[in-house]
């Protein structure tokens, strides 16, 4: 993610019927551009386990794309009802993911 950009992601549970209606509408109105395949590798910190909680609050990720790789630290925040509210994400491009 570029510096100072804010990514907004909204997840809404829907029934299969509603999902199929939305999918059908997209097929009629949207144009297929391309598909991509990313490989995500997650890492733990050597001094503490990020995965000790049921909902990890932070993680380290290496995302390998066709033309670039990115190393990311992400910190999630939850409200008192265990609902995810937002995340801080720090990402940098890596020249050689094998070297990293």
DANORVEN-V79950 format. One record per run of one state. SS is the DSSP state (~ for helix, > for strand, _ for the rest). FROM is the first residue (numbers start at 0). TO is the last residue. If there is no record, write none. Layout:
# DANORVEN-V79950
SS_FROM_TO ; SS_FROM_TO
This chain:
# DANORVEN-V79950
__0_14 ; ~_15_28 ; __29_37 ; >_38_42 ; __43_43 ; >_44_44 ; __45_46 ; >_47_47 ; __48_48 ; ~_49_51 ; __52_56 ; >_57_63 ; __64_67 ; >_68_77 ; __78_82 ; >_83_93 ; __94_99
